[in-house]
Amino acid sequence: MQPGRNGRPSRYRCTTLTCDWEANSKDDGLWASVHDAGWLTLADAARLVQRTPGTVRNWVTQKLLEPQVGRYWQDDVVTVATRKRGETA
């Protein structure tokens, strides 16, 4: 756990080698019901396709990407990024 400072949420991270689970104190608790290695946070989704979180949010606004409980399916993120780059998925 990393305590939050200056109004930021506390962060929690699994420390086992095969687990990449991460959450923060502002998560609504529903994340556990969809926890799967293929689900990404906004920051992780942006990092995966080398874009900004704002770009990923714009894809949601444009109905190109649909989050589930605030998470993004990895394959969907890659597909949208690939299409945006003018390549075929």
N, C-alpha and C positions, 0 to 999 in steps of 0.2 A: 504494500500500500504506500502511496505517496500522498501525504496530506495536501489539501488544497491551500492556496495562499492568495490573498488579495481578491477574495470572492470566487476564485476558481474552484471547480469540484475536485474532490479527492479522487485519485486514480487507483484502480486495482488491476493487477496483472498476474496471471498464472505463471509460475516460475519453473514448471516442469519442461523438459526439453521438447516434447512433442506437442505442447499446447501453446496456442497463440492468443488465448482468450484475454480480453482486456475490457474493462468497464470503468465507469466513473460514478460518483455519488449522485449524479443527476439522471442516470438511467432509470427508466420506469419499472424495471424488474421483469418486463416481458421478454427481454433479450434471452433469458435462459430457455424460453420455450422455442426459440428458433436458432439456438446455438448450433452452428455447423461451420466447419472450416471454410465453406464456400461463401458465407455471409461476411460482409465487410462493413466497417464503420465508414462514415463519410470521408474522414481523413485517409483511411486505408484504401478506399476506392480511388480517391484522387491520386494518391501516391502510386498505386498499381499502374495507372495509365499515364503517369507523369503530367497530370493536370492539376488545377487548383480545386479546392472544395467548392468554390463559387461556380466553376464550370460544371461540376457534377450536379449541383443544385439547379443550374439552368437546364440541364438535361431533364430533370424531374419536372420543372415548370413547362418545358416543351413536350411533355408526355413521352419522352424517348426512353425514360428509365422510371421504374416504379419501385420505391422503397417498401420494405416490409418491416414494420415495427422499428423504423429508423435505420434499417440496415439495407445493404445493396448486395444483390447476388453477383458474385464475381464474374461469371460468364456473361451476364447482361451488361455489366460495366465494360468489359473488354469488347463486346459486340458493338456497343454504341461508339466507343472510342475509335474502333477500327472503321466504322462507317463514316464518322466525322473526318477521319483522315483520308477518305476517298478510296479506301481499299475495300475488298470484298471480305465478308466475315467467313 
